[in-house]
Amino acid sequence: MIGTYIAADPTGATEVPGVWVGGNVADPKGQVIGSADAGVRAAAAINADLIAEETRRAVAARRRTAFSAAEREVCERVLGERRHGL
């Protein structure tokens, strides 16, 4: 084997949350086109992760302020896990 590498899944995500790799860091024997492909996949995964986190925060904020405490309590009692929307 030539050099060392950092283990990652097919999207380039490593075991460290929020850290992605691509190119020769993930595959020391890789060629330019494969490295470019790895970079594109890592970028897409990073974008998806950022969108998911932003969405999670927006939904959490909306749930905190969307209804009065009484409305939230009734919704939880009546619908429980079946509730939908924000």
Phi and psi in degrees as GROMACS dihedral restraints (atoms count N, CA, C in turn):
[ dihedral_restraints ]
;  ai    aj    ak    al  type     phi  dphi    fc
    3     4     5     6     1   -98.6    20    10
    4     5     6     7     1   120.0    20    10
    6     7     8     9     1    67.4    20    10
    7     8     9    10     1  -169.5    20    10
    9    10    11    12     1  -119.4    20    10
   10    11    12    13     1   168.2    20    10
   12    13    14    15     1  -142.8    20    10
   13    14    15    16     1   166.9    20    10
   15    16    17    18     1  -106.8    20    10
   16    17    18    19     1   124.9    20    10
   18    19    20    21     1   -65.3    20    10
   19    20    21    22     1   137.5    20    10
   21    22    23    24     1  -152.1    20    10
   22    23    24    25     1   159.3    20    10
   24    25    26    27     1   -81.7    20    10
   25    26    27    28     1  -179.4    20    10
   27    28    29    30     1   -60.4    20    10
   28    29    30    31     1   -20.9    20    10
   30    31    32    33     1   -87.9    20    10
   31    32    33    34     1    -5.7    20    10
   33    34    35    36     1    95.0    20    10
   34    35    36    37     1    -1.7    20    10
   36    37    38    39     1   -69.8    20    10
   37    38    39    40     1   135.9    20    10
   39    40    41    42     1   -98.1    20    10
   40    41    42    43     1  -177.0    20    10
   42    43    44    45     1   -70.2    20    10
   43    44    45    46     1   -17.9    20    10
   45    46    47    48     1   -87.7    20    10
   46    47    48    49     1   117.8    20    10
   48    49    50    51     1   -56.3    20    10
   49    50    51    52     1   131.7    20    10
   51    52    53    54     1    85.0    20    10
   52    53    54    55     1     5.7    20    10
   54    55    56    57     1  -118.7    20    10
   55    56    57    58     1   123.0    20    10
   57    58    59    60     1  -119.5    20    10
   58    59    60    61     1   155.6    20    10
   60    61    62    63     1  -133.9    20    10
   61    62    63    64     1   162.1    20    10
   63    64    65    66     1  -161.0    20    10
   64    65    66    67     1   170.6    20    10
   66    67    68    69     1    70.2    20    10
   67    68    69    70     1  -143.7    20    10
   69    70    71    72     1   -70.4    20    10
   70    71    72    73     1   -15.0    20    10
   72    73    74    75     1   -70.1    20    10
   73    74    75    76     1   -34.8    20    10
   75    76    77    78     1   -92.7    20    10
   76    77    78    79     1   -27.2    20    10
   78    79    80    81     1  -146.6    20    10
   79    80    81    82     1    91.5    20    10
   81    82    83    84     1   -58.6    20    10
   82    83    84    85     1   -23.6    20    10
   84    85    86    87     1   -95.0    20    10
   85    86    87    88     1    -0.4    20    10
   87    88    89    90     1   -66.1    20    10
   88    89    90    91     1   152.6    20    10
   90    91    92    93     1   -97.5    20    10
   91    92    93    94     1   173.7    20    10
   93    94    95    96     1   -56.1    20    10
   94    95    96    97     1   -46.9    20    10
   96    97    98    99     1   -64.2    20    10
   97    98    99   100     1   -38.2    20    10
   99   100   101   102     1   -67.2    20    10
  100   101   102   103     1   -37.8    20    10
  102   103   104   105     1   -66.3    20    10
  103   104   105   106     1   -40.4    20    10
  105   106   107   108     1   -63.0    20    10
  106   107   108   109     1   -42.7    20    10
  108   109   110   111     1   -61.4    20    10
  109   110   111   112     1   -44.2    20    10
  111   112   113   114     1   -61.6    20    10
  112   113   114   115     1   -38.5    20    10
  114   115   116   117     1   -64.7    20    10
  115   116   117   118     1   -41.4    20    10
  117   118   119   120     1   -64.6    20    10
  118   119   120   121     1   -44.0    20    10
  120   121   122   123     1   -64.2    20    10
  121   122   123   124     1   -41.6    20    10
  123   124   125   126     1   -64.0    20    10
  124   125   126   127     1   -42.4    20    10
  126   127   128   129     1   -61.5    20    10
  127   128   129   130     1   -42.4    20    10
  129   130   131   132     1   -64.2    20    10
  130   131   132   133     1   -40.4    20    10
  132   133   134   135     1   -67.1    20    10
  133   134   135   136     1   -40.0    20    10
  135   136   137   138     1   -63.3    20    10
  136   137   138   139     1   -45.6    20    10
  138   139   140   141     1   -59.8    20    10
  139   140   141   142     1   -45.6    20    10
  141   142   143   144     1   -62.3    20    10
  142   143   144   145     1   -39.9    20    10
  144   145   146   147     1   -64.8    20    10
  145   146   147   148     1   -42.6    20    10
  147   148   149   150     1   -64.8    20    10
  148   149   150   151     1   -41.7    20    10
  150   151   152   153     1   -63.4    20    10
  151   152   153   154     1   -43.8    20    10
  153   154   155   156     1   -61.6    20    10
  154   155   156   157     1   -42.8    20    10
  156   157   158   159     1   -66.6    20    10
  157   158   159   160     1   -43.8    20    10
  159   160   161   162     1   -62.3    20    10
  160   161   162   163     1   -41.4    20    10
  162   163   164   165     1   -64.8    20    10
  163   164   165   166     1   -44.3    20    10
  165   166   167   168     1   -58.4    20    10
  166   167   168   169     1   -44.5    20    10
  168   169   170   171     1   -66.5    20    10
  169   170   171   172     1   -41.2    20    10
  171   172   173   174     1   -64.5    20    10
  172   173   174   175     1   -42.5    20    10
  174   175   176   177     1   -65.6    20    10
  175   176   177   178     1   -42.8    20    10
  177   178   179   180     1   -62.0    20    10
  178   179   180   181     1   -42.4    20    10
  180   181   182   183     1   -65.0    20    10
  181   182   183   184     1   -41.6    20    10
  183   184   185   186     1   -64.6    20    10
  184   185   186   187     1   -41.6    20    10
  186   187   188   189     1   -66.0    20    10
  187   188   189   190     1   -29.9    20    10
  189   190   191   192     1   -72.0    20    10
  190   191   192   193     1   -27.2    20    10
  192   193   194   195     1  -121.1    20    10
  193   194   195   196     1    -2.5    20    10
  195   196   197   198     1   -71.0    20    10
  196   197   198   199     1   -34.3    20    10
  198   199   200   201     1  -133.6    20    10
  199   200   201   202     1   164.5    20    10
  201   202   203   204     1   -70.9    20    10
  202   203   204   205     1   166.4    20    10
  204   205   206   207     1   -60.1    20    10
  205   206   207   208     1   -39.0    20    10
  207   208   209   210     1   -64.9    20    10
  208   209   210   211     1   -42.3    20    10
  210   211   212   213     1   -64.7    20    10
  211   212   213   214     1   -40.7    20    10
  213   214   215   216     1   -62.8    20    10
  214   215   216   217     1   -41.8    20    10
  216   217   218   219     1   -63.6    20    10
  217   218   219   220     1   -44.4    20    10
  219   220   221   222     1   -63.6    20    10
  220   221   222   223     1   -44.8    20    10
  222   223   224   225     1   -59.2    20    10
  223   224   225   226     1   -44.4    20    10
  225   226   227   228     1   -64.6    20    10
  226   227   228   229     1   -42.8    20    10
  228   229   230   231     1   -66.5    20    10
  229   230   231   232     1   -42.8    20    10
  231   232   233   234     1   -78.8    20    10
  232   233   234   235     1   -47.2    20    10
  234   235   236   237     1  -101.6    20    10
  235   236   237   238     1   -29.0    20    10
  237   238   239   240     1    54.4    20    10
  238   239   240   241     1  -127.6    20    10
  240   241   242   243     1   -74.1    20    10
  241   242   243   244     1    -9.6    20    10
  243   244   245   246     1   -84.6    20    10
  244   245   246   247     1    -5.4    20    10
  246   247   248   249     1   -64.6    20    10
  247   248   249   250     1   156.9    20    10
  249   250   251   252     1  -133.4    20    10
  250   251   252   253     1   174.9    20    10
  252   253   254   255     1    77.5    20    10
  253   254   255   256     1  -166.3    20    10
